[in-house]
Amino acid sequence: MLFEEQPEANLRSCIQMVEAVLVDLGHDARRARLVPAAEQGPNVVAAWGIHKGSAEVIITVARETGASYLRAASTVALLPEGDARAPLLARLLEMNAGEVRGAAFGVREDAVVLAAERSILDLDPTEVLDIVQRVESYADRFDDQLITEFGARPPT
């Protein structure tokens, strides 16, 4: 029975840590709470939305088979049309290899997304803070740059 209860206790603990970190960063954790949406993933048990500068960051806690994860993600820009896509995608790969640490750019449908994710197993508050701040900082730093340099569009 004890081992069956541990995953639920880890989820509750992670949710409490996220909310404490959000408060430490100056956000109202209760107001930032979102109803988990399908686009966040089918297994999301808790979600929050926060802003830093021009970037919106969505933080989710999700239950997967055998493990649960904390994820911070930001839609940084919408892909430009036509020939401008390839240079932007190449630049994202370069940034992943050199300028971005502990997070990565990717593409979901027509959006450029920046994300960091970690298992909640043995997660501590400093790691939650690091993940959130890392995504906030990179998203706010690179969103305008990608829009200006490549003709990407701001997220809607």
Secondary structure, 3 states (H helix, E strand, C coil): CHHHHHHHHHHHHHHHHHHHHHHHCCCCHHHHEECCCHHHCCCEEEEEEEEECCEEEEEEEEEECCEEEEEEEEEEEECCCHHHHHHHHHHHHHHHHHCCCCCEEEEECCEEEEEEEEECCCCCHHHHHHHHHHHHHHHHHHHHHHHHHHCCECCC
